[in-house]
Amino acid sequence: MRRPPVDRSYSNEFNRIITVAVGPARKEFVIHEEVAKANSDYFKHAIEGGWSEGESGYFELLDENPTVFAGFVNFIYNKNIASVSAKDQEMFLVESYLFGERRGSVAY
């Protein structure tokens, strides 16, 4: 289900936000557009390339893991990897690496 476009009338170049719905349950994350573009080729191309998602400010990444995306958000703002339980650590790191590959985030 598509949401209405994000109201950007109050935004300037440096504080625009985007909403990213992640996973089958569509868990929503709100992040700064400039931060997303600086840390992901996927977001950069979508926002600057005239994609409908870039225009509306609403992205759906339904095939991604919300826990991994939360780790990505933590990383792009805090530059550290989120901690998860020891038994899940290895799988989280593998999934995080694969997410970075898919979404053009070399640093993540």
N, C-alpha and C positions, 0 to 999 in steps of 0.2 A: 504494500500500500504506500503510495507516494504521499509525502507531506507537502504542505504548501511551502513556497519559497521562503527562505529566511529574509526577514525585513532588514535590509542593509542601509536604509535611509539615514540612520544615525551613525553609521560607520565612516571612518576615514581609512586611508591606505594601511595604517599600521594596527588598527584594532578590529578589522573585520573578523568575524568568526564563521566557522563552518560546523555543521552537524554531521557526524558519521554514525550511521546505524550499522552495527556489527553483529554477525552471526544470525542464525535462524530466528532468534528471539528479538532481533533488532535492538540490542542494547545501544543506547545513544551516548556519544561522547561529543563534547563541544571543545573545539580547539581553535586557536588563532590561525587564520589563513596563511599569514606570512611564515609562521613557524612550520606549518604543514608543508608549504612549498620549499622551504629551506632544507627540509629533512627527508623529502620523498619526491623522486622524479614523477611518480604516479600523480600525486596531488599537484605538482607544478604544471605538468602537461594538461591536467584536467581543468585547472583554474585559468591558466593562461591560454589554453588552446581552444577555448570556446565550447567545451563540452557542456551539456545541459546541467550536469552536476555542478560544474564550476560556476555556471550562471546562477543556479538556484541556491548554492551553498549547502545542499543536502546530498550526501553520499551514502550509498548502500554497499557495504562489503559483507554480504550475507554468507560468503564462503570462508570468512576469516573467523578465528577464535577470539572471542571478546577478552579473554585473559591475556592473550598475546598482544592484542591491540592496546589494552590498558598498559601493558609493559612498554609498548612503543611510545605511548603518550607520556609515560613517566620518563622514558629515556630522552625524548626530544625537549622536555622542559627541564629535567634535572641532570641529564647526562650520566645516569646510572641505571643499572639493570635492576628491575624490581625483584624482590626476594619472593620465592615460593617455597613450599615445603621441600625438604630434602629429597623425598621420593619422587617428586614431580620436577625437580630442577633440570635434569638432563633433557627430558622431553620438552620442557618450556624453552630451553636454550636452542634446541634443534628447531622447534616451531618458530621461534623468534628469528633465527637466521633465515629460514625459508620465507617468512613474511618479508623480511628486508630485501631478499632477492626478488620476490614478486612485485613489491611496491617501490622498488628503486631507492631503497634507503641503505646506502653502502655502510654508513656508520653503525646502523643497528644490526 
